Amino acid sequence: MIEVEKRASVETENPRIPRISRILLILRNDVDYLKTVDYVINLANSITNSKVFILYTVDLDPIPMDEKVEKEFYRKLREEGKKIVENAINRLKNAGVDVEFYDMHFGI
């Protein structure tokens, strides 16, 4: 935490170093996504006026399937993603972080 605070103070002292205020949090459907959210909370709280944008993504190769099966497949992926995104947004907001959902992406 001290190292992050030092960097933040250096950013304000040197105008040639760009100031970070927007953070893109890319979430996936894995068990470690909460660690990533906690890391972003620490990062965002160390930066003045920061805002986190959430992108939920699932890496998929194209899969040939029937249209009805495909619709159900993606519906389940969206539901799973919605739960993960809502959980992340709640954690971020409870930590006092300004957050906005950006989008969901399925594919390569």
N, C-alpha and C positions, 0 to 999 in steps of 0.2 A: 504494500500500500504506500509506503514511503517513496519508493521509486516512481510510482505513478504520479504522486503529488509533486515530486521534483520535476518530472517532465511537464506537467501541466503548468507549473510556474515558469519554466523556461519558455514555453510556447507564448506566454503573454509578454515576456521580455524581449523576444526576438521576432520582429515583424516578418522576417523572411521564412520562418517556419509556419506552415499552414496550420490553422486551428481546426481541430476535428470537432464537429458538432452533430453529424449524422452517422448513425451506426446501422449497418445492414446485418440483421440476425437471420441467418439461414438455418431453418429447422428441418430436421429429417425425422423419420419415424424409427429412431433407435433409442436404446435405453439411456444413453449418455446426454440426451438433449437438455436435461435439467442442469447438468454441469455447465453446459454452454450458456444457458440462461443466467445462471449465477455469476459466471465470468462477465457477461455483458452488463449485469446489474452493477458490479464493482467498477467496470470501465465507465459506464454512463454516469454513475454518481461521482466519479472523479473529474468529469468534464462539465464545465458550466454550460447551461442551455443545450444540453444534448437531447437528441431524439432518436429513438430506436424504431426502425422499420423491420417488420417481420415478413420473410418469404418462406413459405413451407414448400418443400420439394421432395419428390420421390423419383429416384432414378430408375427408369424402366426402358428396356428395349421394346421396340414394337412387337406386339403379340397378336397374331391373327386369331380372331374369335368372332363368334356370332354377335350381331348388333345388340340383342337383348342381354347377352352375357357381358358384353363390354360395358353397357350402361350400368349394370349392377356392380361390376368390378370397380368402375370409377366412382360410383355412389359410395361404396364402402371406403374407398381411399379418401374421399372428401370428408366423410364422417369422422374417420380416424384422425385426419389432419385438423379438422375443426376442434376436436377435443384437445389435441396437443397445443394448437395455437391459443385456444382460450385459456388453458393452464398457464402457458408462458406469459400471456398478456396480464393475467391476474397476478402472477409473481412479480412482474415488472412494475405494475401499477402499485402494488402493495409496498414495493421498495421505493416508491416516489419517482419512478422513471416515466418520462413522457414516451408513449409508445403508440404506434399505428400499424395496423395490419396492411400489408402491401398486396400479396397475391399468393396463389397456390400454383405449383407447376408440377405436372406429371409427364415424364418422358426423358429424352436424352438431351 
